[in-house]
Amino acid sequence: MNEETNKNEYVTRKDLEEQTQILLSALDNRLNQMEDRLRTDINNVQALIDGYVKAQEDFKQEFTIMREEFKQMKQIIKEKLGIEIKAIG
């Protein structure tokens, strides 16, 4: 047998510590990348939700204004023309 293949290789505690540090560093880096992507995704979703909520608030405000204007128009029509507008239901 070849002397090279019979040669035993020993792993020292220092070798294990170095490999552990390399693996932990790679894992930390990977987790940081995942955290950054997750933070970006959360920020995007939050921006979408904020936009939706603002649109709903604007719609509600416009609806309130239109409802009041319609009440006034009904009152004017009733007073001036004698016609009362009611919902059918």
C-alpha positions in Angstrom: 0.0 0.0 0.0 1.0 3.5 -0.7 2.4 5.4 2.3 0.2 8.4 1.4 -3.1 6.5 1.7 -2.1 4.9 5.0 -1.3 8.3 6.5 -3.8 9.1 9.3 -5.1 12.6 9.4 -5.9 14.1 12.8 -8.3 16.9 13.4 -7.3 19.1 16.2 -9.5 21.1 18.5 -8.1 24.2 16.8 -9.2 22.9 13.4 -12.7 22.3 14.8 -12.8 25.7 16.3 -11.8 27.3 13.0 -14.4 25.3 11.0 -17.0 26.2 13.6 -16.2 29.9 13.3 -16.4 29.7 9.5 -19.7 27.9 9.6 -21.2 30.3 12.2 -20.0 33.3 10.1 -21.6 31.9 7.0 -24.8 31.2 8.9 -24.9 34.6 10.4 -24.4 36.2 7.0 -27.2 34.1 5.5 -29.5 34.9 8.4 -28.7 38.7 8.0 -29.5 38.5 4.3 -32.8 36.7 5.0 -33.6 39.3 7.7 -32.9 42.2 5.3 -35.2 40.6 2.6 -37.9 40.0 5.2 -37.6 43.6 6.5 -37.9 44.9 2.9 -40.9 42.7 2.2 -42.6 43.9 5.5 -41.9 47.5 4.6 -43.5 47.0 1.1 -46.6 45.4 2.6 -46.8 48.1 5.2 -46.7 50.8 2.4 -49.4 48.9 0.5 -51.6 48.8 3.6 -51.0 52.4 4.4 -52.0 53.4 0.9 -55.1 51.3 1.0 -56.1 52.7 4.4 -55.6 56.3 3.1 -57.7 55.6 0.1 -60.5 54.2 2.3 -60.3 57.2 4.5 -60.5 59.5 1.5 -63.4 57.6 0.2 -65.2 57.8 3.5 -64.7 61.5 3.7 -65.9 62.1 0.1 -68.9 59.8 0.8 -69.8 61.9 3.9 -69.6 65.1 2.0 -71.7 63.7 -0.8 -74.3 62.4 1.6 -74.6 65.9 3.2 -74.9 67.6 -0.2 -77.6 65.1 -1.2 -79.6 65.8 1.9 -79.4 69.5 1.1 -80.4 68.9 -2.5 -83.4 66.8 -1.3 -84.4 69.6 1.1 -84.2 72.3 -1.7 -86.2 70.1 -4.1 -88.8 69.5 -1.5 -89.0 73.2 -0.6 -88.9 74.6 -4.1 -90.7 72.0 -6.2 -92.8 70.2 -3.5 -91.3 66.8 -4.5 -90.1 64.6 -1.7 -87.4 62.1 -2.6 -87.4 58.8 -0.6 -85.5 55.6 -0.9 -87.6 52.6 -2.1 -87.3 49.7 0.3 
